Amino acid sequence: MKEIGVGILGFGTVGAGVAEGLLRNRKLMAERLGVDIALKGIADLDITTDRGVAAPDGVLTTDAPAVIADPDIRIVVETIGGTGVARKFVMDALNAGKCVVTANKKLLAEHGREIFDTAAKNGVDIYFGASVGGGIPIIRVLREGLAGNQIESVHGILNGTCNYILTRMENEGAGFDAVLKDAQRLGYAEADPSLDIDGFDTAHKACILAALAYGFQPTLDQVQVEGIRNLDGMDVRYAADFGYRIKLLAVVARDGDEVEVGVHPTLVPFTHMLASVNGVFNAAMVKGDMSDYTMYYGRGAGRAPTASTVVGDIGDIARNLAHGETRYTRAVPSYAEGKVRLRAAGDIASAFYLRFMLADRPGAFGTVATILGRHDVSISAASQKAGAEGAAEHVPVVALTHKAKASNLDAALAEIKASGVLAADPTRLRML
């Protein structure tokens, strides 16, 4: 049986999980794949801390370039993270003719085109199944399972930290800050949670999904990103009153020659499948022109789920190499470059949830409704809430709109703010 050597760069949470999986299931994978996958090297600056993995003698090293250069290693696994040294090592490995597996969504979102072009130039594979959704096979679905479909849309809950916070806020009526502190204590959120709660982790993943679904990759600065940092608990409660649950959604959707890519806190109907995704779990719902809706659900992060997908990618590449072939020398085909464009944020149409802290006087809501109507924004439902949550002279009023262009709504809200009937800026959330 042919042996394929593997080297891992980074021996942290995911790297240790990958090593554990390769060592524990080496015989099982050989029986399934017909190729023996041998762990030949693990490089990390710290090789003394116990990771709970009994690495074979001579495998651990602090010399990452030596792992890349080792002629017995044909697959290099990057689990370092970030875009600094990780980018250099990935490029070095590809240029050395090594196939690469990575779970690094930030690297791919910001430098994907360079990396994919380098893999193609050198005729080697790059797999990145764990970069979006951890243990969920959404990358494989878009690459293979739905390859015969025109992808109409992808909606995803792709950040477990945010989903955990939103679930707790709804179920317990807890405030954002209190739940965030709990999430940090439990290890669900980083000490600096900005990447998660401000939506950028999800945005990195949305960029990768757009590249796979539509053949072009927007840059992060082109994507509209809204996080959950400023979400008020009263909006979670009021959304529930109307039959909705708030989720942080990645939205990737095509309409003609335009593609929408964005991340937003979004009201999802209780009856929608994505509304039932709670806690730290992730999910992605894909609509294809032939498949219609399919949904993929599971743990989006963590040592074992992420490592599971990485090990699966290693197995695929090893089988390819054993048969003298590569499958993804063009990892993300740029077939739509120049043919589709990113839809401007103002041109995106959606139904919206609006909350106004409105002056408690006759005609105040009439002013709001008149201004909305003047900007082609129509109201589908409205409700005045108990005034205890505002100052005595102001009351919360919630309105749901029919589908409207974002630019029209923004113009209406600017005029409403200038009208003098509000005690605070209005809240504006998208609806699915």
C-alpha positions in Angstrom: 0.0 0.0 0.0 1.3 3.4 -0.9 2.3 5.7 1.9 1.7 9.5 1.8 3.5 11.7 4.4 1.8 14.5 6.2 3.2 17.5 8.1 1.2 19.8 10.4 2.1 23.4 11.0 0.7 24.5 14.3 0.1 22.3 17.3 -2.7 24.2 19.0 -6.3 23.1 19.5 -7.0 22.2 15.9 -3.5 20.9 15.0 -3.5 18.6 18.0 -7.0 17.3 17.0 -5.8 16.6 13.5 -2.7 14.8 14.8 -4.9 12.7 17.2 -7.3 11.8 14.4 -4.5 10.7 12.0 -2.7 8.6 14.6 -5.8 7.0 16.1 -7.5 6.2 12.8 -4.6 5.5 10.6 -5.5 1.9 10.0 -9.2 2.6 9.5 -8.3 5.3 6.9 -5.9 3.0 5.1 -8.7 0.3 4.8 -11.2 2.9 3.5 -9.0 4.9 1.2 -6.4 2.3 0.0 -3.5 4.5 1.0 -1.5 4.7 4.2 -1.4 8.3 5.7 1.7 8.7 7.8 2.2 11.7 10.2 5.8 12.7 9.5 6.2 16.1 11.2 4.5 18.6 13.5 6.0 22.0 13.8 5.2 24.6 16.5 7.2 27.1 18.6 6.0 25.3 21.7 6.7 21.5 21.6 6.8 20.9 25.4 3.2 21.7 26.4 1.1 18.5 26.7 -1.7 18.5 24.1 -3.0 15.1 25.1 -1.5 13.6 21.9 1.4 11.0 22.1 3.3 12.1 19.0 5.8 9.5 17.7 9.5 10.1 18.4 11.1 12.6 16.1 7.9 14.0 14.8 7.8 17.2 16.9 10.0 20.1 15.8 10.2 23.9 16.0 11.4 24.1 12.4 8.4 24.7 10.2 10.5 25.2 7.0 12.1 21.8 7.5 8.7 20.2 7.6 7.8 22.0 4.3 11.0 20.9 2.7 10.9 17.3 3.9 10.7 15.2 0.7 8.7 12.5 2.5 6.0 15.0 3.3 3.6 15.6 0.4 0.7 17.2 2.3 1.2 20.2 4.5 -1.6 21.1 7.0 -1.7 24.7 8.2 -3.5 25.2 11.5 -1.6 28.3 12.7 -4.3 30.8 11.8 -4.1 34.5 10.8 -2.5 36.0 7.8 1.1 36.5 8.9 3.4 33.6 9.0 0.6 31.2 8.0 0.4 32.9 4.6 4.1 32.6 4.1 4.2 28.9 5.0 1.2 28.1 2.8 2.8 29.9 -0.1 6.1 28.2 0.5 4.4 24.8 0.6 2.5 25.3 -2.6 5.6 26.6 -4.4 7.5 23.6 -3.1 5.0 21.4 -4.9 3.2 20.3 -1.7 -0.6 20.0 -1.4 -2.1 22.0 1.4 -5.0 21.7 3.8 -6.1 24.7 5.8 -9.0 25.8 8.0 -7.9 29.4 7.9 -10.9 31.4 6.7 -9.3 34.8 7.3 -6.3 33.8 5.1 -8.6 32.6 2.3 -11.0 35.5 2.5 -8.2 38.1 2.3 -5.6 36.3 0.1 -7.6 33.5 -1.5 -7.0 34.5 -5.1 -3.2 34.6 -4.7 -3.2 31.3 -2.9 -5.6 29.5 -5.4 -3.6 30.9 -8.3 -0.3 29.6 -6.8 -1.8 26.2 -6.3 -2.9 26.1 -9.9 0.4 27.3 -11.2 2.2 24.5 -9.3 -0.4 21.8 -10.1 -1.2 20.9 -6.5 -4.3 20.6 -4.5 -5.5 23.0 -1.8 -8.5 21.9 0.4 -10.2 24.1 3.0 -13.3 22.3 4.1 -13.0 23.3 7.7 -12.7 27.0 6.9 -16.5 27.5 6.9 -18.7 25.7 9.4 -16.1 23.5 11.2 -17.5 20.0 11.0 -20.3 20.9 8.5 -19.4 19.8 5.0 -20.7 23.0 3.3 -17.5 23.5 1.3 -17.7 19.9 -0.1 -21.4 20.4 -0.9 -20.7 23.5 -3.0 -17.6 22.0 -4.7 -19.1 18.6 -5.4 -22.6 17.7 -4.2 -24.4 20.7 -5.8 -21.9 21.2 -8.7 -24.7 20.6 -11.2 -26.9 23.4 -9.7 -27.1 27.1 -10.2 -26.8 28.3 -6.6 -29.6 30.8 -6.0 -28.8 31.6 -2.3 -26.9 30.5 0.8 -28.1 31.6 4.2 -25.8 30.6 7.1 -25.5 30.8 10.9 -21.8 30.5 10.9 -20.5 31.8 14.2 -21.2 29.7 17.4 -20.3 32.5 19.8 -23.0 34.9 18.4 -25.5 32.1 18.2 -24.9 31.1 21.8 -25.3 34.7 22.9 -28.5 35.2 20.9 -30.0 32.0 22.2 -29.3 32.9 25.8 -30.7 36.4 25.3 -33.9 35.0 24.0 -34.4 32.1 26.4 -33.4 33.9 29.6 -34.2 37.5 28.8 -30.5 38.2 29.7 -28.7 41.3 28.5 -25.9 41.1 25.8 -23.1 42.1 28.1 -23.9 39.6 30.8 -24.2 36.7 28.3 -21.0 37.7 26.6 -19.1 37.5 29.9 -20.6 34.0 30.5 -19.5 33.0 27.0 -16.0 34.1 27.7 -15.9 32.3 31.0 -17.1 29.1 29.3 -14.6 29.4 26.5 -17.2 30.1 23.8 -15.9 33.6 23.2 -12.4 35.0 23.1 -11.0 37.5 25.6 -11.3 40.0 22.7 -14.5 38.9 21.0 -14.6 41.6 18.4 -14.0 39.3 15.4 -17.0 37.3 16.4 -19.6 39.8 17.8 -18.9 42.5 15.2 -19.6 40.0 12.4 -16.2 39.8 10.7 -15.6 36.1 11.3 -18.9 35.4 9.6 -18.0 37.8 6.8 -14.8 36.0 6.1 -16.8 32.8 5.6 -19.4 34.6 3.5 -16.6 35.7 1.1 -15.4 32.1 0.7 -19.0 30.8 0.1 -19.5 33.5 -2.6 -16.3 32.4 -4.3 -17.5 28.8 -4.4 -21.1 29.5 -5.3 -20.6 32.2 -7.9 -17.0 32.1 -9.2 -15.9 35.5 -7.9 -14.6 36.5 -4.6 -15.4 39.9 -3.0 -13.0 41.5 -0.7 -13.9 42.0 3.0 -14.1 45.8 2.6 -16.8 45.4 -0.1 -19.1 43.4 2.2 -21.7 45.0 4.3 -21.1 43.7 7.9 -23.3 44.2 10.9 -22.6 42.4 14.2 -24.7 41.9 17.4 -22.7 44.1 19.8 -25.4 46.8 19.9 -28.4 44.5 19.9 -30.9 45.4 22.6 -32.7 42.8 24.6 -36.0 44.5 24.0 -35.7 43.9 20.3 -35.2 40.1 21.0 -38.4 40.2 23.0 -40.4 42.2 20.5 -39.3 40.1 17.6 -40.6 37.0 19.5 -43.9 38.8 19.9 -44.2 38.9 16.1 -43.2 35.2 15.8 -39.5 35.8 14.9 -36.1 34.9 16.4 -33.0 37.0 15.8 -30.0 35.2 14.2 -26.7 36.6 12.9 -27.0 35.5 9.2 -24.5 35.3 6.4 -26.4 36.0 3.2 -25.0 35.1 -0.2 -27.5 35.4 -3.0 -27.6 36.0 -6.8 -30.1 37.9 -8.8 -29.2 38.2 -12.5 -25.7 39.5 -12.8 -25.5 40.8 -9.3 -24.6 39.0 -6.1 -25.5 40.1 -2.6 -22.9 39.2 0.1 -23.5 40.5 3.7 -23.7 39.7 7.4 -26.7 41.0 9.4 -28.6 40.3 12.6 -31.8 39.1 11.0 -35.4 38.2 12.1 -36.0 34.6 11.2 -39.6 33.2 11.5 -40.1 30.6 14.2 -41.3 28.2 11.5 -38.0 28.5 9.4 -35.5 25.6 9.9 -32.7 28.1 10.7 -34.7 29.4 13.6 -34.2 26.0 15.4 -30.4 26.2 15.3 -29.5 27.1 18.9 -26.5 27.4 21.2 -23.0 27.0 19.6 -24.3 25.1 16.6 -24.0 26.3 13.0 -26.1 25.7 9.9 -26.2 26.6 6.3 -29.2 26.5 4.0 -28.5 26.3 0.3 -31.0 26.8 -2.5 -30.1 25.3 -5.9 -32.1 25.5 -9.1 -32.4 21.7 -9.2 -32.0 20.7 -5.6 -34.2 23.4 -4.1 -33.5 23.8 -0.4 -31.0 21.7 1.4 -29.6 22.3 4.9 -26.4 21.3 6.7 -26.2 21.4 10.5 -23.6 20.7 13.1 -20.8 22.0 15.3 -19.1 24.9 13.6 -16.0 25.0 15.8 -14.0 23.1 18.4 -11.1 20.7 18.3 -12.8 17.5 17.2 -15.4 18.8 14.7 -12.9 21.0 12.9 -10.2 18.4 12.9 -12.7 15.8 11.5 -13.1 17.9 8.4 -9.4 18.6 8.1 -8.6 14.9 8.3 -11.3 14.2 5.7 -9.5 16.7 3.4 -6.2 15.0 4.0 -7.7 11.7 3.1 -9.1 13.0 -0.2 -5.8 14.5 -1.2 -3.8 11.4 -0.2 -6.1 9.2 -2.3 -5.6 11.6 -5.2 -1.8 11.5 -4.9 -1.9 7.7 -4.6 -3.5 7.7 -8.1 -1.1 10.3 -9.5 -3.7 13.0 -9.9 -4.9 16.3 -8.4 -8.5 17.4 -8.4 -8.6 21.1 -7.4 -5.6 22.7 -9.1 -8.1 25.5 -9.7 -9.5 25.5 -6.2 -12.0 28.2 -6.8 -12.6 28.7 -10.6 -12.9 32.3 -11.5 -15.5 31.6 -14.1 -17.6 34.6 -13.3 -15.0 37.2 -12.9 -16.2 40.2 -15.0 -19.6 38.6 -15.5 -21.2 39.3 -12.1 -20.8 42.2 -9.7 -21.4 42.8 -6.1 -24.8 44.4 -5.5 -24.6 47.8 -3.8 -25.9 47.8 -0.3 -28.5 50.4 -1.0 -30.0 48.3 -3.8 -30.6 45.3 -1.6 -34.3 44.8 -0.9 -35.6 43.2 2.2 -38.5 43.4 4.7 -37.4 45.2 7.8 -38.0 45.4 11.6 -38.1 48.9 12.9 -38.2 50.2 16.5 -38.9 53.8 17.3 -38.7 55.5 20.7 -41.6 57.7 19.8 -42.9 60.9 21.5 -46.1 60.1 23.3 -48.2 62.6 21.6 -51.0 62.6 19.0 -49.8 62.3 15.4 -46.3 61.1 16.2 -46.7 57.7 14.5 -48.6 59.3 11.7 -45.5 61.4 11.0 -43.4 58.3 10.9 -45.9 56.4 8.6 -46.2 59.3 6.3 -42.4 59.7 5.8 -42.0 56.0 5.3 -44.7 56.0 2.6 -43.2 58.9 0.9 -40.0 56.8 0.4 -41.9 53.8 -0.9 -41.6 51.9 2.4 -45.0 50.3 3.4 -45.8 48.9 6.9 -47.2 45.4 7.2 -47.7 45.4 11.0 -47.1 47.7 13.9 -47.4 47.6 17.7 -47.0 50.1 20.5 -45.3 48.5 23.5 -45.5 49.3 27.2 -43.8 52.7 27.9 -41.9 51.4 30.9 -38.9 50.6 28.7 -38.5 54.2 27.6 -38.7 57.6 29.3 -42.2 58.6 30.5 -42.7 60.9 27.6 -41.7 58.3 25.0 -43.0 54.8 24.1 -41.5 52.0 22.0 -43.3 51.5 18.7 -42.4 48.5 16.5 -43.2 48.3 12.8 -42.6 45.5 10.3 -42.3 46.6 6.7 -43.0 44.9 3.4 -39.9 44.4 1.1 -38.2 47.7 0.5 -34.9 48.9 -1.0 -32.4 49.7 1.7 -31.6 53.1 0.2 -35.2 54.1 0.4 -35.5 53.0 4.0 -32.2 54.8 5.0 -33.5 58.0 3.4 -36.8 57.7 5.3 -35.1 57.0 8.6 -32.9 60.1 8.2 -35.9 62.2 7.6 -37.7 60.7 10.6 -34.7 61.4 12.8 -34.8 65.0 11.7 -38.5 65.3 12.4 -38.1 65.6 16.1 -40.5 62.8 17.1 -37.8 60.4 18.3 -35.9 60.2 21.6 -33.2 58.0 20.2 -32.0 56.7 16.8 -34.3 54.1 15.4 -33.4 50.4 15.4 -33.4 48.7 11.9 -33.0 45.0 11.4 -33.4 42.9 8.4 -36.0 40.1 8.1 -35.7 36.8 6.3 
